[in-house]
Amino acid sequence: MKTLRTLALIVISSATLAPMPAFAADGGQAGLSVLETVGIFVLAPLSIYGVIWVLWSIPKWRREASAPTTGEDWNPRPSK
């Protein structure tokens, strides 16, 4: 649930903080296509969030990989 709220905050903030489109030189409005809009306001924030999540998770993954599993001897004695 916390992840969903964070994701919603990223999408909303990127949509509200984006600059308004400028007018074209011929008097018509300049705008973005649907694909450009989705890329800027959905895919870009999701990719940034994903990169941050992966970088944040790497230390945890490394700790879990080196930790003894259940049933494994936590204090092994040297073999003879």
Secondary structure as UniProt FT lines:
FT   HELIX           2..17
FT   TURN            25..26
FT   HELIX           34..38
FT   HELIX           39..43
FT   HELIX           44..66
FT   TURN            70..71
//
